[in-house]
Amino acid sequence: MMMRTFIAIIVGLVGGFVLGIALSSMIGIISVTVFQNPFGIKFLPYYTAALCAVLVPIIDAKSESKRKQ
């Protein structure tokens, strides 16, 4: 159980960081297209990595408890 949680945290960190980079790029592209000026959220990949590192183990634990029922 502990190893599964640790793997979920690592997957959440990596996946959240990649998601943050993609989201930051999309925000930059859309802002240049609409406003002719790039803008974004500073440190967005780090925020999304931290958020996903918390959410992924929670979601995994809920789905695991549903599977056992």
All heavy atoms as TSV, in Angstrom:
chain	resi	resn	atom	element	x	y	z
A	1	MET	N	N	0.827	-1.203	0.000
A	1	MET	CA	C	0.000	0.000	0.000
A	1	MET	C	C	0.864	1.258	0.000
A	1	MET	O	O	0.582	2.199	-0.707
A	1	MET	CB	C	-0.934	-0.041	1.219
A	1	MET	CG	C	-1.868	1.125	1.293
A	1	MET	SD	S	-3.063	1.048	-0.031
A	1	MET	CE	C	-4.006	2.484	0.309
A	2	MET	N	N	1.924	1.248	0.813
A	2	MET	CA	C	2.788	2.424	0.909
A	2	MET	C	C	3.540	2.661	-0.401
A	2	MET	O	O	3.702	3.809	-0.827
A	2	MET	CB	C	3.764	2.229	2.068
A	2	MET	CG	C	4.487	3.457	2.443
A	2	MET	SD	S	3.280	4.621	3.126
A	2	MET	CE	C	4.353	5.908	3.610
A	3	MET	N	N	4.001	1.585	-1.035
A	3	MET	CA	C	4.729	1.719	-2.297
A	3	MET	C	C	3.808	2.236	-3.397
A	3	MET	O	O	4.216	3.048	-4.220
A	3	MET	CB	C	5.331	0.357	-2.678
A	3	MET	CG	C	6.220	0.425	-3.864
A	3	MET	SD	S	7.654	1.424	-3.448
A	3	MET	CE	C	8.662	1.121	-4.851
A	4	ARG	N	N	2.558	1.790	-3.383
A	4	ARG	CA	C	1.591	2.249	-4.377
A	4	ARG	C	C	1.336	3.752	-4.225
A	4	ARG	O	O	1.237	4.483	-5.203
A	4	ARG	CB	C	0.300	1.458	-4.228
A	4	ARG	CG	C	-0.730	1.788	-5.265
A	4	ARG	CD	C	-1.962	0.915	-5.082
A	4	ARG	NE	N	-2.970	1.252	-6.046
A	4	ARG	CZ	C	-3.211	0.562	-7.154
A	4	ARG	NH1	N	-2.517	-0.520	-7.406
A	4	ARG	NH2	N	-4.140	0.944	-7.989
A	5	THR	N	N	1.262	4.221	-2.992
A	5	THR	CA	C	1.069	5.644	-2.735
A	5	THR	C	C	2.285	6.449	-3.187
A	5	THR	O	O	2.141	7.518	-3.795
A	5	THR	CB	C	0.811	5.887	-1.241
A	5	THR	OG1	O	-0.306	5.108	-0.827
A	5	THR	CG2	C	0.537	7.344	-0.950
A	6	PHE	N	N	3.474	5.924	-2.916
A	6	PHE	CA	C	4.696	6.608	-3.338
A	6	PHE	C	C	4.769	6.708	-4.858
A	6	PHE	O	O	5.120	7.763	-5.398
A	6	PHE	CB	C	5.922	5.862	-2.803
A	6	PHE	CG	C	7.225	6.491	-3.197
A	6	PHE	CD1	C	7.628	7.696	-2.657
A	6	PHE	CD2	C	8.052	5.879	-4.136
A	6	PHE	CE1	C	8.816	8.282	-3.022
A	6	PHE	CE2	C	9.249	6.452	-4.513
A	6	PHE	CZ	C	9.635	7.660	-3.955
A	7	ILE	N	N	4.424	5.638	-5.553
A	7	ILE	CA	C	4.424	5.657	-7.022
A	7	ILE	C	C	3.385	6.639	-7.541
A	7	ILE	O	O	3.633	7.375	-8.501
A	7	ILE	CB	C	4.205	4.244	-7.576
A	7	ILE	CG1	C	5.430	3.373	-7.289
A	7	ILE	CG2	C	3.909	4.267	-9.074
A	7	ILE	CD1	C	5.267	1.920	-7.602
A	8	ALA	N	N	2.222	6.702	-6.888
A	8	ALA	CA	C	1.181	7.653	-7.288
A	8	ALA	C	C	1.660	9.092	-7.118
A	8	ALA	O	O	1.379	9.953	-7.953
A	8	ALA	CB	C	-0.093	7.409	-6.495
A	9	ILE	N	N	2.413	9.355	-6.051
A	9	ILE	CA	C	2.947	10.709	-5.833
A	9	ILE	C	C	3.955	11.063	-6.919
A	9	ILE	O	O	3.925	12.171	-7.475
A	9	ILE	CB	C	3.578	10.821	-4.432
A	9	ILE	CG1	C	2.496	10.766	-3.361
A	9	ILE	CG2	C	4.388	12.108	-4.296
A	9	ILE	CD1	C	3.020	10.648	-1.956
A	10	ILE	N	N	4.844	10.129	-7.249
A	10	ILE	CA	C	5.844	10.379	-8.295
A	10	ILE	C	C	5.169	10.597	-9.651
A	10	ILE	O	O	5.526	11.525	-10.391
A	10	ILE	CB	C	6.853	9.211	-8.369
A	10	ILE	CG1	C	7.622	9.084	-7.055
A	10	ILE	CG2	C	7.809	9.374	-9.543
A	10	ILE	CD1	C	8.417	10.310	-6.677
A	11	VAL	N	N	4.183	9.773	-9.960
A	11	VAL	CA	C	3.444	9.937	-11.226
A	11	VAL	C	C	2.728	11.282	-11.242
A	11	VAL	O	O	2.704	11.975	-12.270
A	11	VAL	CB	C	2.454	8.767	-11.429
A	11	VAL	CG1	C	1.477	9.050	-12.546
A	11	VAL	CG2	C	3.210	7.476	-11.700
A	12	GLY	N	N	2.153	11.669	-10.112
A	12	GLY	CA	C	1.488	12.969	-10.019
A	12	GLY	C	C	2.448	14.127	-10.222
A	12	GLY	O	O	2.129	15.104	-10.892
A	13	LEU	N	N	3.648	14.027	-9.637
A	13	LEU	CA	C	4.651	15.082	-9.812
A	13	LEU	C	C	5.068	15.229	-11.272
A	13	LEU	O	O	5.075	16.331	-11.825
A	13	LEU	CB	C	5.881	14.790	-8.956
A	13	LEU	CG	C	5.797	15.143	-7.491
A	13	LEU	CD1	C	7.008	14.600	-6.742
A	13	LEU	CD2	C	5.692	16.636	-7.303
A	14	VAL	N	N	5.420	14.118	-11.887
A	14	VAL	CA	C	5.898	14.166	-13.275
A	14	VAL	C	C	4.768	14.573	-14.215
A	14	VAL	O	O	4.935	15.462	-15.069
A	14	VAL	CB	C	6.504	12.806	-13.688
A	14	VAL	CG1	C	6.836	12.781	-15.164
A	14	VAL	CG2	C	7.734	12.501	-12.858
A	15	GLY	N	N	3.618	13.941	-14.061
A	15	GLY	CA	C	2.482	14.269	-14.916
A	15	GLY	C	C	2.006	15.698	-14.731
A	15	GLY	O	O	1.671	16.384	-15.698
A	16	GLY	N	N	1.977	16.160	-13.502
A	16	GLY	CA	C	1.561	17.532	-13.240
A	16	GLY	C	C	2.529	18.546	-13.803
A	16	GLY	O	O	2.127	19.602	-14.297
A	17	PHE	N	N	3.825	18.231	-13.745
A	17	PHE	CA	C	4.819	19.140	-14.308
A	17	PHE	C	C	4.659	19.235	-15.824
A	17	PHE	O	O	4.668	20.337	-16.388
A	17	PHE	CB	C	6.231	18.682	-13.951
A	17	PHE	CG	C	7.289	19.677	-14.283
A	17	PHE	CD1	C	7.487	20.789	-13.480
A	17	PHE	CD2	C	8.085	19.522	-15.401
A	17	PHE	CE1	C	8.462	21.724	-13.783
A	17	PHE	CE2	C	9.053	20.446	-15.720
A	17	PHE	CZ	C	9.251	21.553	-14.913
A	18	VAL	N	N	4.484	18.093	-16.478
A	18	VAL	CA	C	4.279	18.092	-17.940
A	18	VAL	C	C	2.984	18.814	-18.291
A	18	VAL	O	O	2.937	19.597	-19.252
A	18	VAL	CB	C	4.291	16.644	-18.477
A	18	VAL	CG1	C	3.876	16.596	-19.932
A	18	VAL	CG2	C	5.667	16.021	-18.293
A	19	LEU	N	N	1.930	18.569	-17.520
A	19	LEU	CA	C	0.660	19.266	-17.732
A	19	LEU	C	C	0.835	20.774	-17.577
A	19	LEU	O	O	0.298	21.556	-18.358
A	19	LEU	CB	C	-0.392	18.756	-16.748
A	19	LEU	CG	C	-1.740	19.460	-16.766
A	19	LEU	CD1	C	-2.474	19.143	-18.052
A	19	LEU	CD2	C	-2.560	19.052	-15.562
A	20	GLY	N	N	1.601	21.194	-16.580
A	20	GLY	CA	C	1.842	22.620	-16.353
A	20	GLY	C	C	2.605	23.264	-17.493
A	20	GLY	O	O	2.306	24.398	-17.887
A	21	ILE	N	N	3.584	22.554	-18.043
A	21	ILE	CA	C	4.333	23.087	-19.188
A	21	ILE	C	C	3.409	23.241	-20.388
A	21	ILE	O	O	3.425	24.274	-21.072
A	21	ILE	CB	C	5.532	22.175	-19.526
A	21	ILE	CG1	C	6.581	22.271	-18.421
A	21	ILE	CG2	C	6.137	22.544	-20.871
A	21	ILE	CD1	C	7.709	21.281	-18.562
A	22	ALA	N	N	2.592	22.212	-20.651
A	22	ALA	CA	C	1.667	22.284	-21.787
A	22	ALA	C	C	0.643	23.401	-21.594
A	22	ALA	O	O	0.352	24.164	-22.526
A	22	ALA	CB	C	0.961	20.946	-21.956
A	23	LEU	N	N	0.110	23.516	-20.387
A	23	LEU	CA	C	-0.875	24.560	-20.099
A	23	LEU	C	C	-0.256	25.950	-20.213
A	23	LEU	O	O	-0.867	26.872	-20.764
A	23	LEU	CB	C	-1.454	24.334	-18.709
A	23	LEU	CG	C	-2.674	25.130	-18.301
A	23	LEU	CD1	C	-3.813	24.889	-19.271
A	23	LEU	CD2	C	-3.092	24.737	-16.898
A	24	SER	N	N	0.970	26.102	-19.727
A	24	SER	CA	C	1.661	27.378	-19.818
A	24	SER	C	C	1.902	27.771	-21.276
A	24	SER	O	O	1.739	28.937	-21.646
A	24	SER	CB	C	2.983	27.294	-19.061
A	24	SER	OG	O	3.680	28.498	-19.131
A	25	SER	N	N	2.272	26.795	-22.080
A	25	SER	CA	C	2.484	27.064	-23.510
A	25	SER	C	C	1.183	27.465	-24.193
A	25	SER	O	O	1.163	28.393	-25.010
A	25	SER	CB	C	3.066	25.837	-24.196
A	25	SER	OG	O	4.327	25.537	-23.659
A	26	MET	N	N	0.097	26.766	-23.866
A	26	MET	CA	C	-1.191	27.112	-24.460
A	26	MET	C	C	-1.633	28.513	-24.056
A	26	MET	O	O	-2.135	29.277	-24.887
A	26	MET	CB	C	-2.257	26.101	-24.054
A	26	MET	CG	C	-2.182	24.808	-24.802
A	26	MET	SD	S	-3.419	23.582	-24.342
A	26	MET	CE	C	-4.838	24.513	-23.906
A	27	ILE	N	N	-1.448	28.863	-22.792
A	27	ILE	CA	C	-1.810	30.212	-22.326
A	27	ILE	C	C	-0.985	31.255	-23.070
A	27	ILE	O	O	-1.509	32.291	-23.492
A	27	ILE	CB	C	-1.617	30.328	-20.801
A	27	ILE	CG1	C	-2.659	29.497	-20.073
A	27	ILE	CG2	C	-1.685	31.782	-20.343
A	27	ILE	CD1	C	-2.425	29.364	-18.579
A	28	GLY	N	N	0.311	30.992	-23.239
A	28	GLY	CA	C	1.170	31.923	-23.969
A	28	GLY	C	C	0.755	32.082	-25.412
A	28	GLY	O	O	0.709	33.200	-25.940
A	29	ILE	N	N	0.447	30.987	-26.095
A	29	ILE	CA	C	0.039	31.044	-27.506
A	29	ILE	C	C	-1.283	31.787	-27.655
A	29	ILE	O	O	-1.430	32.644	-28.541
A	29	ILE	CB	C	-0.059	29.622	-28.091
A	29	ILE	CG1	C	1.339	29.017	-28.208
A	29	ILE	CG2	C	-0.746	29.634	-29.447
A	29	ILE	CD1	C	1.351	27.542	-28.516
A	30	ILE	N	N	-2.234	31.480	-26.794
A	30	ILE	CA	C	-3.541	32.140	-26.877
A	30	ILE	C	C	-3.416	33.626	-26.557
A	30	ILE	O	O	-4.031	34.470	-27.227
A	30	ILE	CB	C	-4.557	31.453	-25.946
A	30	ILE	CG1	C	-4.883	30.065	-26.488
A	30	ILE	CG2	C	-5.823	32.283	-25.788
A	30	ILE	CD1	C	-5.692	29.194	-25.554
A	31	SER	N	N	-2.581	33.978	-25.563
A	31	SER	CA	C	-2.447	35.395	-25.216
A	31	SER	C	C	-1.776	36.184	-26.334
A	31	SER	O	O	-2.142	37.329	-26.585
A	31	SER	CB	C	-1.683	35.557	-23.909
A	31	SER	OG	O	-0.331	35.174	-24.067
A	32	VAL	N	N	-0.808	35.583	-27.012
A	32	VAL	CA	C	-0.171	36.274	-28.139
A	32	VAL	C	C	-1.164	36.435	-29.283
A	32	VAL	O	O	-1.219	37.477	-29.933
A	32	VAL	CB	C	1.101	35.520	-28.605
A	32	VAL	CG1	C	1.576	36.024	-29.949
A	32	VAL	CG2	C	2.196	35.654	-27.582
A	33	THR	N	N	-1.977	35.413	-29.514
A	33	THR	CA	C	-2.960	35.469	-30.591
A	33	THR	C	C	-4.035	36.515	-30.321
A	33	THR	O	O	-4.406	37.277	-31.212
A	33	THR	CB	C	-3.624	34.088	-30.773
A	33	THR	OG1	O	-2.613	33.115	-31.009
A	33	THR	CG2	C	-4.596	34.093	-31.935
A	34	VAL	N	N	-4.512	36.574	-29.105
A	34	VAL	CA	C	-5.631	37.465	-28.784
A	34	VAL	C	C	-5.165	38.877	-28.456
A	34	VAL	O	O	-5.730	39.851	-28.938
A	34	VAL	CB	C	-6.461	36.878	-27.611
A	34	VAL	CG1	C	-7.536	37.850	-27.157
A	34	VAL	CG2	C	-7.074	35.554	-28.006
A	35	PHE	N	N	-4.104	38.998	-27.637
A	35	PHE	CA	C	-3.702	40.306	-27.126
A	35	PHE	C	C	-2.401	40.838	-27.721
A	35	PHE	O	O	-1.951	41.910	-27.334
A	35	PHE	CB	C	-3.556	40.249	-25.597
A	35	PHE	CG	C	-4.794	39.796	-24.888
A	35	PHE	CD1	C	-4.820	38.572	-24.238
A	35	PHE	CD2	C	-5.930	40.582	-24.864
A	35	PHE	CE1	C	-5.949	38.146	-23.579
A	35	PHE	CE2	C	-7.066	40.164	-24.211
A	35	PHE	CZ	C	-7.087	38.940	-23.563
A	36	GLN	N	N	-1.749	40.088	-28.606
A	36	GLN	CA	C	-0.451	40.451	-29.188
A	36	GLN	C	C	0.625	40.688	-28.129
A	36	GLN	O	O	1.577	41.424	-28.347
A	36	GLN	CB	C	-0.560	41.696	-30.101
A	36	GLN	CG	C	-1.240	41.469	-31.419
A	36	GLN	CD	C	-2.743	41.381	-31.301
A	36	GLN	OE1	O	-3.335	42.099	-30.498
A	36	GLN	NE2	N	-3.351	40.508	-32.060
A	37	ASN	N	N	0.451	40.083	-26.979
A	37	ASN	CA	C	1.404	40.224	-25.886
A	37	ASN	C	C	1.393	38.930	-25.069
A	37	ASN	O	O	0.344	38.537	-24.576
A	37	ASN	CB	C	1.016	41.418	-24.999
A	37	ASN	CG	C	2.112	41.810	-24.059
A	37	ASN	OD1	O	3.259	41.413	-24.230
A	37	ASN	ND2	N	1.762	42.588	-23.047
A	38	PRO	N	N	2.540	38.279	-24.924
A	38	PRO	CA	C	2.534	37.025	-24.166
A	38	PRO	C	C	2.423	37.268	-22.663
A	38	PRO	O	O	3.017	38.186	-22.126
A	38	PRO	CB	C	3.887	36.392	-24.507
A	38	PRO	CG	C	4.763	37.546	-24.842
A	38	PRO	CD	C	3.861	38.580	-25.475
A	39	PHE	N	N	1.636	36.473	-22.005
A	39	PHE	CA	C	1.576	36.498	-20.549
A	39	PHE	C	C	1.269	35.091	-20.059
A	39	PHE	O	O	0.945	34.214	-20.827
A	39	PHE	CB	C	0.557	37.515	-20.018
A	39	PHE	CG	C	-0.873	37.223	-20.355
A	39	PHE	CD1	C	-1.641	36.395	-19.556
A	39	PHE	CD2	C	-1.466	37.798	-21.469
A	39	PHE	CE1	C	-2.954	36.134	-19.871
A	39	PHE	CE2	C	-2.783	37.541	-21.784
A	39	PHE	CZ	C	-3.534	36.711	-20.985
A	40	GLY	N	N	1.395	34.887	-18.783
A	40	GLY	CA	C	1.157	33.571	-18.211
A	40	GLY	C	C	1.200	33.618	-16.705
A	40	GLY	O	O	1.258	34.676	-16.093
A	41	ILE	N	N	1.200	32.447	-16.105
A	41	ILE	CA	C	1.249	32.322	-14.652
A	41	ILE	C	C	2.649	31.854	-14.280
A	41	ILE	O	O	3.106	30.813	-14.744
A	41	ILE	CB	C	0.190	31.318	-14.156
A	41	ILE	CG1	C	-1.200	31.779	-14.583
A	41	ILE	CG2	C	0.277	31.149	-12.650
A	41	ILE	CD1	C	-2.284	30.758	-14.355
A	42	LYS	N	N	3.324	32.634	-13.460
A	42	LYS	CA	C	4.685	32.307	-13.067
A	42	LYS	C	C	4.705	31.013	-12.255
A	42	LYS	O	O	3.874	30.830	-11.366
A	42	LYS	CB	C	5.254	33.462	-12.243
A	42	LYS	CG	C	6.747	33.428	-12.102
A	42	LYS	CD	C	7.245	34.705	-11.441
A	42	LYS	CE	C	8.745	34.734	-11.440
A	42	LYS	NZ	N	9.265	35.951	-10.860
A	43	PHE	N	N	5.623	30.118	-12.570
A	43	PHE	CA	C	5.814	28.837	-11.889
A	43	PHE	C	C	4.619	27.898	-12.015
A	43	PHE	O	O	4.404	27.042	-11.158
A	43	PHE	CB	C	6.148	29.037	-10.409
A	43	PHE	CG	C	7.345	29.910	-10.168
A	43	PHE	CD1	C	7.221	31.091	-9.455
A	43	PHE	CD2	C	8.590	29.551	-10.653
A	43	PHE	CE1	C	8.322	31.901	-9.232
A	43	PHE	CE2	C	9.693	30.352	-10.426
A	43	PHE	CZ	C	9.560	31.534	-9.720
A	44	LEU	N	N	3.827	28.020	-13.076
A	44	LEU	CA	C	2.654	27.164	-13.259
A	44	LEU	C	C	2.998	25.675	-13.258
A	44	LEU	O	O	2.284	24.893	-12.619
A	44	LEU	CB	C	1.907	27.543	-14.542
A	44	LEU	CG	C	0.645	26.736	-14.837
A	44	LEU	CD1	C	-0.397	26.983	-13.748
A	44	LEU	CD2	C	0.076	27.112	-16.191
A	45	PRO	N	N	4.082	25.215	-13.911
A	45	PRO	CA	C	4.390	23.775	-13.850
A	45	PRO	C	C	4.635	23.261	-12.435
A	45	PRO	O	O	4.255	22.135	-12.105
A	45	PRO	CB	C	5.653	23.645	-14.709
A	45	PRO	CG	C	5.592	24.786	-15.646
A	45	PRO	CD	C	4.947	25.903	-14.871
A	46	TYR	N	N	5.232	24.083	-11.583
A	46	TYR	CA	C	5.481	23.656	-10.212
A	46	TYR	C	C	4.176	23.581	-9.408
A	46	TYR	O	O	3.997	22.690	-8.583
A	46	TYR	CB	C	6.464	24.598	-9.517
A	46	TYR	CG	C	7.798	24.636	-10.211
A	46	TYR	CD1	C	8.213	25.773	-10.895
A	46	TYR	CD2	C	8.634	23.534	-10.207
A	46	TYR	CE1	C	9.441	25.806	-11.537
A	46	TYR	CE2	C	9.864	23.553	-10.859
A	46	TYR	CZ	C	10.257	24.692	-11.518
A	46	TYR	OH	O	11.457	24.716	-12.156
A	47	TYR	N	N	3.274	24.530	-9.642
A	47	TYR	CA	C	1.985	24.504	-8.963
A	47	TYR	C	C	1.174	23.284	-9.375
A	47	TYR	O	O	0.581	22.613	-8.526
A	47	TYR	CB	C	1.175	25.774	-9.255
A	47	TYR	CG	C	1.795	27.049	-8.760
A	47	TYR	CD1	C	1.683	28.228	-9.483
A	47	TYR	CD2	C	2.493	27.094	-7.564
A	47	TYR	CE1	C	2.239	29.414	-9.029
A	47	TYR	CE2	C	3.061	28.271	-7.104
A	47	TYR	CZ	C	2.928	29.422	-7.847
A	47	TYR	OH	O	3.474	30.593	-7.400
A	48	THR	N	N	1.129	23.009	-10.678
A	48	THR	CA	C	0.355	21.856	-11.135
A	48	THR	C	C	0.996	20.545	-10.676
A	48	THR	O	O	0.291	19.586	-10.386
A	48	THR	CB	C	0.186	21.862	-12.658
A	48	THR	OG1	O	1.463	21.919	-13.287
A	48	THR	CG2	C	-0.681	23.016	-13.120
A	49	ALA	N	N	2.323	20.497	-10.607
A	49	ALA	CA	C	2.992	19.287	-10.113
A	49	ALA	C	C	2.625	19.035	-8.656
A	49	ALA	O	O	2.318	17.902	-8.273
A	49	ALA	CB	C	4.506	19.415	-10.267
A	50	ALA	N	N	2.633	20.070	-7.844
A	50	ALA	CA	C	2.273	19.913	-6.432
A	50	ALA	C	C	0.805	19.512	-6.280
A	50	ALA	O	O	0.469	18.635	-5.473
A	50	ALA	CB	C	2.542	21.210	-5.675
A	51	LEU	N	N	-0.060	20.125	-7.064
A	51	LEU	CA	C	-1.480	19.809	-7.008
A	51	LEU	C	C	-1.740	18.358	-7.413
A	51	LEU	O	O	-2.469	17.629	-6.729
A	51	LEU	CB	C	-2.274	20.765	-7.903
A	51	LEU	CG	C	-3.778	20.560	-7.950
A	51	LEU	CD1	C	-4.395	20.913	-6.600
A	51	LEU	CD2	C	-4.379	21.410	-9.049
A	52	CYS	N	N	-1.118	17.929	-8.494
A	52	CYS	CA	C	-1.315	16.556	-8.960
A	52	CYS	C	C	-0.671	15.540	-8.019
A	52	CYS	O	O	-1.169	14.421	-7.892
A	52	CYS	CB	C	-0.766	16.388	-10.373
A	52	CYS	SG	S	-1.761	17.216	-11.617
A	53	ALA	N	N	0.430	15.912	-7.355
A	53	ALA	CA	C	1.062	15.008	-6.397
A	53	ALA	C	C	0.148	14.748	-5.204
A	53	ALA	O	O	0.279	13.734	-4.529
A	53	ALA	CB	C	2.393	15.581	-5.925
A	54	VAL	N	N	-0.776	15.652	-4.934
A	54	VAL	CA	C	-1.747	15.453	-3.857
A	54	VAL	C	C	-2.996	14.739	-4.384
A	54	VAL	O	O	-3.515	13.821	-3.740
A	54	VAL	CB	C	-2.134	16.812	-3.219
A	54	VAL	CG1	C	-3.268	16.660	-2.245
A	54	VAL	CG2	C	-0.913	17.437	-2.555
A	55	LEU	N	N	-3.464	15.143	-5.559
A	55	LEU	CA	C	-4.725	14.609	-6.077
A	55	LEU	C	C	-4.626	13.174	-6.578
A	55	LEU	O	O	-5.555	12.391	-6.376
A	55	LEU	CB	C	-5.254	15.502	-7.205
A	55	LEU	CG	C	-5.767	16.870	-6.794
A	55	LEU	CD1	C	-6.235	17.652	-8.011
A	55	LEU	CD2	C	-6.885	16.748	-5.794
A	56	VAL	N	N	-3.539	12.807	-7.235
A	56	VAL	CA	C	-3.424	11.464	-7.819
A	56	VAL	C	C	-3.489	10.370	-6.749
A	56	VAL	O	O	-4.236	9.403	-6.922
A	56	VAL	CB	C	-2.158	11.347	-8.700
A	56	VAL	CG1	C	-1.888	9.911	-9.093
A	56	VAL	CG2	C	-2.301	12.203	-9.948
A	57	PRO	N	N	-2.770	10.458	-5.631
A	57	PRO	CA	C	-2.923	9.412	-4.606
A	57	PRO	C	C	-4.332	9.348	-4.005
A	57	PRO	O	O	-4.819	8.263	-3.677
A	57	PRO	CB	C	-1.904	9.791	-3.536
A	57	PRO	CG	C	-0.918	10.638	-4.220
A	57	PRO	CD	C	-1.669	11.358	-5.287
A	58	ILE	N	N	-4.984	10.495	-3.875
A	58	ILE	CA	C	-6.351	10.499	-3.343
A	58	ILE	C	C	-7.289	9.790	-4.299
A	58	ILE	O	O	-8.101	8.940	-3.890
A	58	ILE	CB	C	-6.817	11.949	-3.063
A	58	ILE	CG1	C	-6.023	12.546	-1.913
A	58	ILE	CG2	C	-8.314	11.994	-2.771
A	58	ILE	CD1	C	-6.250	14.027	-1.704
A	59	ILE	N	N	-7.196	10.119	-5.575
A	59	ILE	CA	C	-8.045	9.486	-6.582
A	59	ILE	C	C	-7.739	7.993	-6.676
A	59	ILE	O	O	-8.644	7.169	-6.799
A	59	ILE	CB	C	-7.868	10.182	-7.948
A	59	ILE	CG1	C	-8.430	11.607	-7.868
A	59	ILE	CG2	C	-8.554	9.400	-9.054
A	59	ILE	CD1	C	-8.091	12.472	-9.061
A	60	ASP	N	N	-6.455	7.634	-6.596
A	60	ASP	CA	C	-6.066	6.223	-6.650
A	60	ASP	C	C	-6.617	5.456	-5.446
A	60	ASP	O	O	-7.097	4.331	-5.591
A	60	ASP	CB	C	-4.546	6.107	-6.696
A	60	ASP	CG	C	-4.093	4.677	-6.812
A	60	ASP	OD1	O	-4.572	3.973	-7.734
A	60	ASP	OD2	O	-3.265	4.249	-5.986
A	61	ALA	N	N	-6.578	6.045	-4.272
A	61	ALA	CA	C	-7.096	5.372	-3.076
A	61	ALA	C	C	-8.605	5.170	-3.172
A	61	ALA	O	O	-9.122	4.118	-2.781
A	61	ALA	CB	C	-6.750	6.187	-1.830
A	62	LYS	N	N	-9.320	6.156	-3.717
A	62	LYS	CA	C	-10.765	6.018	-3.880
A	62	LYS	C	C	-11.106	4.928	-4.887
A	62	LYS	O	O	-12.010	4.135	-4.670
A	62	LYS	CB	C	-11.382	7.347	-4.327
A	62	LYS	CG	C	-11.503	8.352	-3.228
A	62	LYS	CD	C	-12.212	9.593	-3.701
A	62	LYS	CE	C	-12.304	10.614	-2.583
A	62	LYS	NZ	N	-12.979	11.844	-3.001
A	63	SER	N	N	-10.366	4.884	-5.993
A	63	SER	CA	C	-10.648	3.860	-6.995
A	63	SER	C	C	-10.262	2.481	-6.481
A	63	SER	O	O	-10.907	1.488	-6.805
A	63	SER	CB	C	-9.912	4.170	-8.304
A	63	SER	OG	O	-8.522	4.049	-8.138
A	64	GLU	N	N	-9.222	2.378	-5.666
A	64	GLU	CA	C	-8.820	1.104	-5.076
A	64	GLU	C	C	-9.880	0.598	-4.092
A	64	GLU	O	O	-10.190	-0.595	-4.072
A	64	GLU	CB	C	-7.472	1.252	-4.357
A	64	GLU	CG	C	-6.944	-0.008	-3.765
A	64	GLU	CD	C	-6.502	-1.031	-4.804
A	64	GLU	OE1	O	-6.221	-0.633	-5.936
A	64	GLU	OE2	O	-6.461	-2.213	-4.464
A	65	SER	N	N	-10.459	1.502	-3.309
A	65	SER	CA	C	-11.486	1.075	-2.356
A	65	SER	C	C	-12.761	0.641	-3.087
A	65	SER	O	O	-13.456	-0.273	-2.650
A	65	SER	CB	C	-11.801	2.185	-1.361
A	65	SER	OG	O	-12.403	3.284	-2.001
A	66	LYS	N	N	-13.064	1.273	-4.227
A	66	LYS	CA	C	-14.224	0.858	-5.021
A	66	LYS	C	C	-13.986	-0.511	-5.653
A	66	LYS	O	O	-14.900	-1.306	-5.775
A	66	LYS	CB	C	-14.523	1.883	-6.118
A	66	LYS	CG	C	-15.227	3.104	-5.616
A	66	LYS	CD	C	-15.619	4.006	-6.752
A	66	LYS	CE	C	-16.334	5.234	-6.237
A	66	LYS	NZ	N	-16.733	6.141	-7.311
A	67	ARG	N	N	-12.754	-0.788	-6.071
A	67	ARG	CA	C	-12.418	-2.078	-6.660
A	67	ARG	C	C	-12.529	-3.201	-5.647
A	67	ARG	O	O	-12.880	-4.323	-5.996
A	67	ARG	CB	C	-10.999	-2.051	-7.234
A	67	ARG	CG	C	-10.988	-1.855	-8.728
A	67	ARG	CD	C	-9.583	-1.989	-9.275
A	67	ARG	NE	N	-9.056	-0.625	-9.411
A	67	ARG	CZ	C	-7.833	-0.257	-9.152
A	67	ARG	NH1	N	-6.950	-1.131	-8.759
A	67	ARG	NH2	N	-7.462	0.975	-9.302
A	68	LYS	N	N	-12.217	-2.931	-4.387
A	68	LYS	CA	C	-12.272	-3.974	-3.351
A	68	LYS	C	C	-13.689	-4.308	-2.925
A	68	LYS	O	O	-13.943	-5.366	-2.401
A	68	LYS	CB	C	-11.456	-3.529	-2.129
A	68	LYS	CG	C	-9.977	-3.582	-2.375
A	68	LYS	CD	C	-9.205	-3.242	-1.127
A	68	LYS	CE	C	-7.702	-3.354	-1.399
A	68	LYS	NZ	N	-6.910	-3.025	-0.214
A	69	GLN	N	N	-14.622	-3.390	-3.152
A	69	GLN	CA	C	-16.007	-3.627	-2.739
A	69	GLN	C	C	-16.710	-4.568	-3.644
A	69	GLN	O	O	-16.661	-4.949	-4.620
A	69	GLN	CB	C	-16.795	-2.324	-2.682
A	69	GLN	CG	C	-16.373	-1.473	-1.540
A	69	GLN	CD	C	-17.150	-0.159	-1.493
A	69	GLN	OE1	O	-17.941	0.139	-2.391
A	69	GLN	NE2	N	-16.944	0.618	-0.463
